[in-house]
Amino acid sequence: MGVDQHGLQTTTASTTALEHYDRAVDELLHFRAEVVAETGAALDEDPTFPMAVVLRGYLGLLTTDHDDAVAARQHLASSETGTVNPRERAHLASVNQLAGGDFHGAGRTLQDLTVEYPRDALALAVGHQIDFFTGNAVSLRDRVGGALSSWHPDDRHYPNVLGMYAFGLEEAGHYDRSEDVGREAVERDRRDVWGIHAVAHTYEMQGRFGDGLRYFDDRLDDWSTDTFFNVHNWWHYALYAIESGDRTRALEIYDAAINGPGASGISLQLLDAAALLWRFELAGDRQTERFAALVEPWQRRVENPFYAFNDAHAVMAYVGAGRFELAEALIENRIQWLRDDPTVTNQAMTARVGLPVCRALLAFGQGRYDDTVDLLRPIRGHVNEFGGSHAQRDAVYKTLVEAALRARRLPLARSLISERLNVRPCSPYNWLKQADLARALGDEAAAVAATAKAHAYQGTT
């Protein structure tokens, strides 16, 4: 038996294995690629070390890539752990639930574990990601909030727990509190990229893109290198650039950092790439060649169903590249898959949200804007169920706004744009859509005024 860095009993006789495991958890909390090597080193020292077995399983399952999930299942099936304590037993149950496709069950198991062991950083981190994948804003906030009082400011990973809490606060709509907590996390640990990311989300949700650009610029060296999360933070940076009116800068970031030379081709990177280009698609600026470069990598990643959120972004790439037949084939594949009895979380995600979104994206690309509206409007209240953040899901809501304008469903467009303006009145995008609406209604004076408002806000950067 040994005690890990957070004071928790672990079942291993190897001090070296435990040291590697502790380093692996640190690397995971900082989103560094070394987590894989450290986990492997722990298993090399003690192949039956339960927490190292569990961690390797989680790593394969949290990429949201089907092939990684298959490898994780094989690893779990072939591993032997011997005697385990109650905490380790709960982790083994959770990772096997996740391997079986039960995201919600795994999340509940980890929640119960966290109640008993609030200082289990791995349980917090994995549970937090599951909440993100399932779009559960309340749990994103409260899973970490319920454990936070058991952590002390002097704890090595207190800043990382704060960073998680900041993101949960943001997704639950507590923007002022989120900014304060996220900033404290980063002040305590400047390399807490998840905390930096949480603050970026807070600015995004408030339309404070100028603050977001400055925040990223001031900490460029802390988030843009030596982390596998840098692509996603560059994606946020590019969104700020688009909002500020600097679309050229956004594409430069895309080509250099989001889908540049040496791009990983993993789902998380492809997702950011497709999501950014889709913003250009909605603006009538189709990036056909850039979209085309995403087609083959996405085909490999979504050949088998695993995560509906990925499916939707693959369809964005197919539609943007003009490969409608690939989008239709993916949709048909998922329809056939759903004819089985629902046994995994992703089937419910696909049926309730994934398929309608995929069909709507295809309809939009084909100019069937009424169909796009009819597919998206009924699900707009529960789009969160297929995962992602508010910022990521905004691509779906913006598609509905644009389709309503193009279909000349102007009362609906007025309502949708009014909703957005009253939540984020300083967003240039929202004012530009107000201008489009006014122009469609024949009110050129109102269109000019709304455009001026957008440009004025763009000038605040």
RODO-2510 file (C-alpha; in nm, 4 decimals, decimal comma):
residues 461
     n   res          X          Y          Z
     1     m     0,0000     0,0000     0,0000
     2     g     0,1065     0,3587    -0,0635
     3     v    -0,0309     0,7106    -0,0223
     4     d    -0,0581     0,9354    -0,3261
     5     q     0,0214     1,3053    -0,3403
     6     h    -0,3303     1,3941    -0,2238
     7     g    -0,3211     1,1705     0,0820
     8     l    -0,5236     0,8822    -0,0648
     9     q    -0,4475     0,5145    -0,0082
    10     t    -0,3404     0,3267    -0,3206
    11     t    -0,2770    -0,0417    -0,3803
    12     t     0,0791    -0,0757    -0,5002
    13     a     0,3979    -0,2006    -0,3405
    14     s     0,6113     0,0026    -0,5817
    15     t     0,7170     0,3472    -0,4655
    16     t     0,8468     0,4188    -0,8146
    17     a     0,5142     0,3270    -0,9746
    18     l     0,3343     0,5606    -0,7369
    19     e     0,5766     0,8423    -0,8160
    20     h     0,5088     0,7977    -1,1881
    21     y     0,1337     0,7916    -1,1231
    22     d     0,1504     1,1142    -0,9226
    23     r     0,3435     1,2786    -1,2037
    24     a     0,0893     1,1468    -1,4550
    25     v    -0,1979     1,3093    -1,2642
    26     d    -0,0039     1,6366    -1,2562
    27     e     0,0535     1,6171    -1,6322
    28     l    -0,3155     1,5422    -1,6881
    29     l    -0,4276     1,8411    -1,4824
    30     h    -0,1967     2,0600    -1,6912
    31     f    -0,3055     1,9000    -2,0232
    32     r     0,0459     1,7894    -2,1111
    33     a     0,1233     1,4980    -2,3406
    34     e     0,3677     1,3521    -2,0872
    35     v     0,0687     1,2039    -1,9047
    36     v     0,0804     0,9086    -2,1457
    37     a     0,4474     0,8282    -2,0827
    38     e     0,4148     0,8663    -1,7064
    39     t     0,1119     0,6381    -1,6984
    40     g     0,2992     0,3811    -1,9042
    41     a     0,6001     0,4051    -1,6725
    42     a     0,3777     0,3425    -1,3701
    43     l     0,2366     0,0313    -1,5355
    44     d     0,5838    -0,0879    -1,6337
    45     e     0,6811    -0,0751    -1,2661
    46     d     0,3592    -0,2393    -1,1462
    47     p     0,1241    -0,3792    -1,4160
    48     t    -0,1406    -0,4537    -1,1524
    49     f    -0,1432    -0,1016    -1,0025
    50     p    -0,5198    -0,0284    -1,0062
    51     m    -0,5001     0,3492    -1,0404
    52     a    -0,2504     0,3282    -1,3257
    53     v    -0,4723     0,0721    -1,5019
    54     v    -0,7683     0,3041    -1,4560
    55     l    -0,5814     0,6126    -1,5743
    56     r    -0,4691     0,4481    -1,8971
    57     g    -0,8308     0,3493    -1,9610
    58     y    -0,9571     0,7010    -1,8992
    59     l    -0,6946     0,8490    -2,1308
    60     g    -0,8147     0,6360    -2,4209
    61     l    -1,1806     0,7063    -2,3578
    62     l    -1,1612     1,0824    -2,3101
    63     t    -1,0160     1,1546    -2,6546
    64     t    -1,3670     1,0855    -2,7992
    65     d    -1,1983     0,8865    -3,0776
    66     h    -1,3540     0,5482    -3,1530
    67     d    -1,0221     0,3706    -3,2144
    68     d    -0,8792     0,5001    -2,8860
    69     a    -1,1911     0,3742    -2,7093
    70     v    -1,1481     0,0292    -2,8638
    71     a    -0,7861     0,0190    -2,7445
    72     a    -0,8948     0,1315    -2,3971
    73     r    -1,1528    -0,1483    -2,3790
    74     q    -0,8905    -0,4034    -2,4790
    75     h    -0,6519    -0,2667    -2,2167
    76     l    -0,9159    -0,2887    -1,9439
    77     a    -1,0217    -0,6380    -2,0457
    78     s    -0,6643    -0,7693    -2,0374
    79     s    -0,5523    -0,5980    -1,7152
    80     e    -0,5430    -0,7653    -1,3761
    81     t    -0,5510    -0,5597    -1,0579
    82     g    -0,5880    -0,8096    -0,7743
    83     t    -0,7008    -0,6665    -0,4412
    84     v    -0,8386    -0,3140    -0,4568
    85     n    -0,9663    -0,0703    -0,1962
    86     p    -1,3176     0,0853    -0,2152
    87     r    -1,1988     0,4014    -0,3943
    88     e    -1,0107     0,2038    -0,6567
    89     r    -1,3100    -0,0280    -0,6969
    90     a    -1,5290     0,2732    -0,7737
    91     h    -1,2782     0,3975    -1,0323
    92     l    -1,2731     0,0563    -1,1984
    93     a    -1,6524     0,0584    -1,2106
    94     s    -1,6534     0,4073    -1,3597
    95     v    -1,3931     0,3427    -1,6276
    96     n    -1,5735     0,0245    -1,7334
    97     q    -1,9046     0,2092    -1,7510
    98     l    -1,7380     0,4691    -1,9705
    99     a    -1,5812     0,1965    -2,1842
   100     g    -1,9283     0,0486    -2,2298
   101     g    -2,0617     0,3812    -2,3536
   102     d    -2,2497     0,4791    -2,0387
   103     f    -2,1274     0,8369    -1,9965
   104     h    -2,4000     0,9299    -1,7495
   105     g    -2,3474     0,6187    -1,5371
   106     a    -1,9744     0,6813    -1,5191
   107     g    -2,0403     1,0407    -1,4189
   108     r    -2,2726     0,9332    -1,1376
   109     t    -2,0242     0,6774    -1,0091
   110     l    -1,7516     0,9401    -0,9995
   111     q    -1,9858     1,1836    -0,8278
   112     d    -2,0484     0,9331    -0,5489
   113     l    -1,6746     0,8693    -0,5286
   114     t    -1,6032     1,2418    -0,4994
   115     v    -1,8490     1,2766    -0,2121
   116     e    -1,6471     1,0175    -0,0185
   117     y    -1,3042     1,1243    -0,1460
   118     p    -1,3203     1,4950    -0,2383
   119     r    -0,9415     1,5110    -0,2752
   120     d    -0,9332     1,2548    -0,5543
   121     a    -0,8066     1,4826    -0,8311
   122     l    -0,8420     1,2154    -1,0990
   123     a    -1,2087     1,1593    -1,0135
   124     l    -1,2696     1,5339    -1,0288
   125     a    -1,0875     1,5780    -1,3593
   126     v    -1,2521     1,2826    -1,5351
   127     g    -1,5956     1,3610    -1,3946
   128     h    -1,5536     1,7213    -1,5074
   129     q    -1,4764     1,6085    -1,8623
   130     i    -1,7759     1,3732    -1,8638
   131     d    -1,9983     1,6632    -1,7574
   132     f    -1,8515     1,8610    -2,0476
   133     f    -1,9120     1,5791    -2,2952
   134     t    -2,2747     1,5494    -2,1821
   135     g    -2,3397     1,9242    -2,1623
   136     n    -2,4341     1,9128    -1,7937
   137     a    -2,3716     2,2692    -1,6767
   138     v    -2,5082     2,2181    -1,3254
   139     s    -2,2796     1,9229    -1,2606
   140     l    -1,9842     2,1040    -1,4180
   141     r    -2,0312     2,3600    -1,1437
   142     d    -2,1415     2,1524    -0,8469
   143     r    -1,9234     1,8412    -0,8846
   144     v    -1,6154     2,0551    -0,8247
   145     g    -1,7861     2,3047    -0,5954
   146     g    -1,8886     2,0232    -0,3634
   147     a    -1,5259     1,9142    -0,3246
   148     l    -1,3574     2,2532    -0,3169
   149     s    -1,3750     2,3117     0,0592
   150     s    -1,1662     1,9973     0,1115
   151     w    -0,8769     2,1573    -0,0739
   152     h    -0,6384     2,4082     0,0806
   153     p    -0,4828     2,7042    -0,1029
   154     d    -0,1384     2,5590    -0,0279
   155     d    -0,2217     2,2302    -0,2044
   156     r    -0,0158     2,1758    -0,5178
   157     h    -0,3216     2,1239    -0,7359
   158     y    -0,5559     2,3705    -0,5703
   159     p    -0,5181     2,6055    -0,8720
   160     n    -0,6220     2,3268    -1,1106
   161     v    -0,9315     2,2524    -0,9037
   162     l    -1,0111     2,6252    -0,9063
   163     g    -0,9686     2,6260    -1,2845
   164     m    -1,2210     2,3459    -1,3195
   165     y    -1,4601     2,5253    -1,0885
   166     a    -1,4253     2,8467    -1,2896
   167     f    -1,5289     2,6654    -1,6069
   168     g    -1,8274     2,5101    -1,4308
   169     l    -1,9325     2,8513    -1,3020
   170     e    -1,9090     2,9950    -1,6531
   171     e    -2,1145     2,7203    -1,8130
   172     a    -2,3772     2,7666    -1,5392
   173     g    -2,3937     3,1404    -1,6126
   174     h    -2,2061     3,2851    -1,3126
   175     y    -1,9779     3,5037    -1,5198
   176     d    -1,8461     3,7480    -1,2594
   177     r    -1,7670     3,4691    -1,0143
   178     s    -1,6151     3,2601    -1,2933
   179     e    -1,3797     3,5369    -1,3974
   180     d    -1,2637     3,5933    -1,0392
   181     v    -1,2070     3,2233    -0,9695
   182     g    -1,0381     3,1622    -1,3051
   183     r    -0,8056     3,4559    -1,2602
   184     e    -0,7128     3,3354    -0,9126
   185     a    -0,6370     2,9891    -1,0512
   186     v    -0,4021     3,1312    -1,3129
   187     e    -0,2369     3,3702    -1,0672
   188     r    -0,1582     3,0710    -0,8468
   189     d    -0,0418     2,8546    -1,1394
   190     r     0,0309     3,0413    -1,4611
   191     r     0,0372     2,7134    -1,6577
   192     d    -0,3166     2,6163    -1,5599
   193     v    -0,4404     2,6160    -1,9189
   194     w    -0,7888     2,5014    -1,8180
   195     g    -0,8148     2,8049    -1,5895
   196     i    -0,6988     3,0313    -1,8749
   197     h    -0,9580     2,8609    -2,0926
   198     a    -1,2298     2,9232    -1,8311
   199     v    -1,1572     3,2962    -1,8251
   200     a    -1,1627     3,3003    -2,2065
   201     h    -1,5076     3,1412    -2,2020
   202     t    -1,6303     3,4002    -1,9547
   203     y    -1,5259     3,6811    -2,1885
   204     e    -1,6825     3,5013    -2,4852
   205     m    -2,0173     3,4708    -2,3087
   206     q    -2,0182     3,8408    -2,2214
   207     g    -1,9074     3,9570    -2,5648
   208     r    -1,5862     4,0972    -2,4146
   209     f    -1,3678     3,9925    -2,7042
   210     g    -1,1213     4,2777    -2,6530
   211     d    -1,0566     4,1633    -2,2967
   212     g    -1,0221     3,8091    -2,4267
   213     l    -0,7592     3,9025    -2,6839
   214     r    -0,5591     4,0959    -2,4266
   215     y    -0,5842     3,8133    -2,1733
   216     f    -0,4509     3,5615    -2,4244
   217     d    -0,1772     3,7969    -2,5449
   218     d    -0,0551     3,8649    -2,1916
   219     r    -0,0202     3,4907    -2,1246
   220     l     0,0822     3,3653    -2,4674
   221     d     0,3819     3,1623    -2,3484
   222     d     0,1757     2,9937    -2,0768
   223     w    -0,0966     2,8429    -2,2971
   224     s     0,0375     2,8197    -2,6513
   225     t     0,3219     2,5697    -2,6015
   226     d     0,3891     2,2393    -2,4253
   227     t     0,0222     2,1489    -2,3905
   228     f    -0,2187     1,9477    -2,5987
   229     f    -0,4851     2,2102    -2,5242
   230     n    -0,3161     2,4890    -2,7181
   231     v    -0,5203     2,4269    -3,0365
   232     h    -0,8472     2,4791    -2,8553
   233     n    -0,7270     2,8005    -2,6939
   234     w    -0,6103     2,9228    -3,0353
   235     w    -0,9646     2,8463    -3,1552
   236     h    -1,0992     3,0817    -2,8907
   237     y    -0,8457     3,3422    -2,9963
   238     a    -0,9640     3,3105    -3,3572
   239     l    -1,3274     3,3547    -3,2494
   240     y    -1,2295     3,6802    -3,0818
   241     a    -1,0533     3,7870    -3,4019
   242     i    -1,3680     3,7183    -3,6068
   243     e    -1,5810     3,9158    -3,3627
   244     s    -1,3387     4,2066    -3,3825
   245     g    -1,3746     4,2053    -3,7611
   246     d    -1,0267     4,0704    -3,8312
   247     r    -1,1232     3,7668    -4,0382
   248     t    -0,7826     3,7591    -4,2067
   249     r    -0,6168     3,7136    -3,8676
   250     a    -0,8585     3,4312    -3,7860
   251     l    -0,7591     3,2430    -4,1013
   252     e    -0,3911     3,3024    -4,0300
   253     i    -0,4424     3,1405    -3,6905
   254     y    -0,6299     2,8560    -3,8554
   255     d    -0,3486     2,7859    -4,1019
   256     a    -0,0711     2,8185    -3,8457
   257     a    -0,2129     2,6689    -3,5280
   258     i    -0,5520     2,5036    -3,5689
   259     n    -0,5014     2,2965    -3,8809
   260     g    -0,1461     2,3865    -3,9679
   261     p     0,1612     2,1823    -4,0551
   262     g     0,1899     1,8810    -3,8324
   263     a    -0,1737     1,8929    -3,7204
   264     s    -0,2526     1,5928    -3,5024
   265     g    -0,5667     1,4848    -3,6859
   266     i    -0,7330     1,3821    -3,3592
   267     s    -1,1029     1,4505    -3,3160
   268     l    -1,0581     1,7419    -3,0768
   269     q    -0,8347     1,9246    -3,3252
   270     l    -1,0575     1,8451    -3,6238
   271     l    -1,3589     1,9626    -3,4283
   272     d    -1,2053     2,3053    -3,3661
   273     a    -1,1013     2,3300    -3,7306
   274     a    -1,4478     2,2513    -3,8659
   275     a    -1,6187     2,4749    -3,6117
   276     l    -1,4078     2,7763    -3,7043
   277     l    -1,4559     2,7310    -4,0784
   278     w    -1,8312     2,6911    -4,0279
   279     r    -1,8411     3,0498    -3,8949
   280     f    -1,7069     3,1562    -4,2347
   281     e    -1,9644     2,9370    -4,4076
   282     l    -2,2456     3,1119    -4,2221
   283     a    -2,1048     3,4475    -4,3282
   284     g    -2,1187     3,3432    -4,6948
   285     d    -1,7428     3,2968    -4,7175
   286     r    -1,7061     2,9262    -4,7925
   287     q    -1,3551     2,7971    -4,7324
   288     t    -1,3854     2,5034    -4,9715
   289     e    -1,0190     2,4078    -4,9917
   290     r    -0,9664     2,4298    -4,6165
   291     f    -1,2796     2,2254    -4,5578
   292     a    -1,1636     1,9695    -4,8150
   293     a    -0,8438     1,9102    -4,6165
   294     l    -1,0582     1,7961    -4,3216
   295     v    -1,2655     1,5424    -4,5128
   296     e    -1,0332     1,2415    -4,5132
   297     p    -0,9263     1,2798    -4,1488
   298     w    -1,2910     1,3049    -4,0430
   299     q    -1,3844     0,9992    -4,2484
   300     r    -1,1392     0,7924    -4,0447
   301     r    -1,2617     0,9342    -3,7146
   302     v    -1,6373     0,8924    -3,7611
   303     e    -1,6491     0,5664    -3,9532
   304     n    -1,7990     0,4157    -3,6385
   305     p    -2,0326     0,5996    -3,4003
   306     f    -1,8887     0,7106    -3,0683
   307     y    -1,9797     1,0746    -2,9976
   308     a    -2,2598     1,2651    -3,1712
   309     f    -2,0875     1,5996    -3,1215
   310     n    -1,8033     1,4795    -3,3431
   311     d    -2,0488     1,3574    -3,6067
   312     a    -2,1963     1,7061    -3,6395
   313     h    -1,8560     1,8616    -3,6957
   314     a    -1,7654     1,5988    -3,9530
   315     v    -2,0842     1,6958    -4,1391
   316     m    -1,9778     2,0621    -4,1233
   317     a    -1,6556     1,9644    -4,2999
   318     y    -1,8326     1,7496    -4,5595
   319     v    -2,0883     2,0195    -4,6374
   320     g    -1,8267     2,2932    -4,6490
   321     a    -1,6229     2,0875    -4,8950
   322     g    -1,9297     2,0258    -5,1101
   323     r    -1,9209     1,6529    -5,0320
   324     f    -2,2928     1,6219    -4,9636
   325     e    -2,2880     1,2510    -5,0390
   326     l    -2,0562     1,1922    -4,7436
   327     a    -2,2864     1,3842    -4,5114
   328     e    -2,5831     1,1819    -4,6376
   329     a    -2,3917     0,8564    -4,5873
   330     l    -2,2989     0,9462    -4,2286
   331     i    -2,6600     1,0353    -4,1507
   332     e    -2,7852     0,7076    -4,2995
   333     n    -2,5231     0,5111    -4,1066
   334     r    -2,6404     0,6637    -3,7797
   335     i    -3,0050     0,5963    -3,8647
   336     q    -2,9236     0,2286    -3,9166
   337     w    -2,7261     0,2213    -3,5912
   338     l    -3,0185     0,3629    -3,3949
   339     r    -3,2384     0,0721    -3,4969
   340     d    -3,0643    -0,1311    -3,2268
   341     d    -3,1989    -0,1027    -2,8740
   342     p    -3,0472     0,2068    -2,7100
   343     t    -2,7805     0,0869    -2,4702
   344     v    -2,5241     0,3657    -2,4737
   345     t    -2,5363     0,7375    -2,3998
   346     n    -2,4370     0,8307    -2,7532
   347     q    -2,7479     0,6698    -2,8983
   348     a    -2,9734     0,9033    -2,7034
   349     m    -2,7460     1,1958    -2,7949
   350     t    -2,7627     1,0990    -3,1608
   351     a    -3,1374     1,0478    -3,1709
   352     r    -3,2375     1,3620    -2,9807
   353     v    -2,9754     1,6086    -3,1032
   354     g    -2,7029     1,4668    -3,3262
   355     l    -2,9143     1,3558    -3,6204
   356     p    -3,1338     1,6676    -3,6322
   357     v    -2,8229     1,8860    -3,6238
   358     c    -2,6493     1,6821    -3,8959
   359     r    -2,9575     1,6964    -4,1171
   360     a    -2,9910     2,0700    -4,0578
   361     l    -2,6292     2,1363    -4,1493
   362     l    -2,6721     1,9404    -4,4709
   363     a    -2,9949     2,1255    -4,5510
   364     f    -2,8213     2,4586    -4,4921
   365     g    -2,5376     2,3692    -4,7263
   366     q    -2,7897     2,2710    -4,9936
   367     g    -2,9817     2,5959    -4,9575
   368     r    -3,2857     2,4334    -4,7954
   369     y    -3,3186     2,7010    -4,5305
   370     d    -3,6780     2,6292    -4,4328
   371     d    -3,5780     2,2694    -4,3622
   372     t    -3,2845     2,3912    -4,1547
   373     v    -3,5178     2,6008    -3,9403
   374     d    -3,7707     2,3195    -3,9039
   375     l    -3,4984     2,0800    -3,7892
   376     l    -3,3226     2,3105    -3,5441
   377     r    -3,6056     2,5063    -3,3884
   378     p    -3,7634     2,2105    -3,2011
   379     i    -3,4326     2,1071    -3,0422
   380     r    -3,2858     2,4452    -2,9565
   381     g    -3,3793     2,4050    -2,5920
   382     h    -3,1859     2,0819    -2,5445
   383     v    -2,8914     2,1057    -2,7843
   384     n    -2,6664     2,0923    -2,4779
   385     e    -2,7479     1,7223    -2,4441
   386     f    -2,4952     1,6266    -2,7110
   387     g    -2,2141     1,7979    -2,5296
   388     g    -1,9723     2,0806    -2,5814
   389     s    -1,9694     2,4266    -2,4297
   390     h    -2,1984     2,7243    -2,4873
   391     a    -1,9327     2,8735    -2,7147
   392     q    -1,9069     2,5561    -2,9213
   393     r    -2,2822     2,5029    -2,9488
   394     d    -2,3228     2,8612    -3,0675
   395     a    -2,2435     2,7336    -3,4167
   396     v    -2,5780     2,5516    -3,4082
   397     y    -2,7691     2,8569    -3,2835
   398     k    -2,6025     3,0828    -3,5396
   399     t    -2,6998     2,8366    -3,8127
   400     l    -3,0631     2,8710    -3,7014
   401     v    -3,0402     3,2515    -3,7048
   402     e    -2,8857     3,2587    -4,0517
   403     a    -3,1338     3,0040    -4,1896
   404     a    -3,4285     3,2035    -4,0520
   405     l    -3,2982     3,5164    -4,2266
   406     r    -3,2354     3,3394    -4,5566
   407     a    -3,5736     3,1629    -4,5457
   408     r    -3,7317     3,5028    -4,4746
   409     r    -3,8871     3,3695    -4,1575
   410     l    -3,8490     3,7220    -4,0297
   411     p    -4,0651     3,7128    -3,7150
   412     l    -3,8597     3,4159    -3,5955
   413     a    -3,5348     3,5850    -3,6971
   414     r    -3,6409     3,8977    -3,5051
   415     s    -3,7080     3,6909    -3,1942
   416     l    -3,3806     3,4973    -3,2166
   417     i    -3,1711     3,8087    -3,2728
   418     s    -3,3499     3,9941    -2,9946
   419     e    -3,2646     3,7091    -2,7579
   420     r    -2,8985     3,7351    -2,8484
   421     l    -2,8810     4,1138    -2,8318
   422     n    -3,0326     4,1290    -2,4870
   423     v    -2,7866     3,8737    -2,3504
   424     r    -2,4780     4,0155    -2,5262
   425     p    -2,5530     4,3744    -2,6285
   426     c    -2,1857     4,4475    -2,7011
   427     s    -2,1441     4,1687    -2,9586
   428     p    -2,0699     4,3007    -3,3083
   429     y    -2,2069     3,9781    -3,4582
   430     n    -2,5441     4,0338    -3,2950
   431     w    -2,5662     4,3906    -3,4236
   432     l    -2,4681     4,2813    -3,7749
   433     k    -2,7515     4,0270    -3,7703
   434     q    -2,9842     4,3042    -3,6476
   435     a    -2,8727     4,5033    -3,9517
   436     d    -2,9466     4,2089    -4,1827
   437     l    -3,2915     4,1777    -4,0291
   438     a    -3,3660     4,5479    -4,0644
   439     r    -3,2564     4,5395    -4,4268
   440     a    -3,4802     4,2385    -4,4933
   441     l    -3,7694     4,4347    -4,3423
   442     g    -3,6950     4,7282    -4,5707
   443     d    -3,5732     4,9606    -4,2953
   444     e    -3,2438     5,0846    -4,4334
   445     a    -3,2022     5,3526    -4,1690
   446     a    -3,2229     5,0931    -3,8907
   447     a    -2,9802     4,8709    -4,0828
   448     v    -2,7260     5,1529    -4,1093
   449     a    -2,7626     5,2309    -3,7384
   450     a    -2,7167     4,8669    -3,6374
   451     t    -2,4114     4,8333    -3,8619
   452     a    -2,2606     5,1446    -3,7075
   453     k    -2,3228     4,9968    -3,3653
   454     a    -2,1389     4,6777    -3,4673
   455     h    -1,8432     4,8746    -3,6007
   456     a    -1,8309     5,0864    -3,2868
   457     y    -1,8051     4,7748    -3,0709
   458     q    -1,5398     4,6309    -3,3021
   459     g    -1,3423     4,9457    -3,2384
   460     t    -1,3324     4,8804    -2,8636
   461     t    -1,0584     4,6176    -2,8947
***
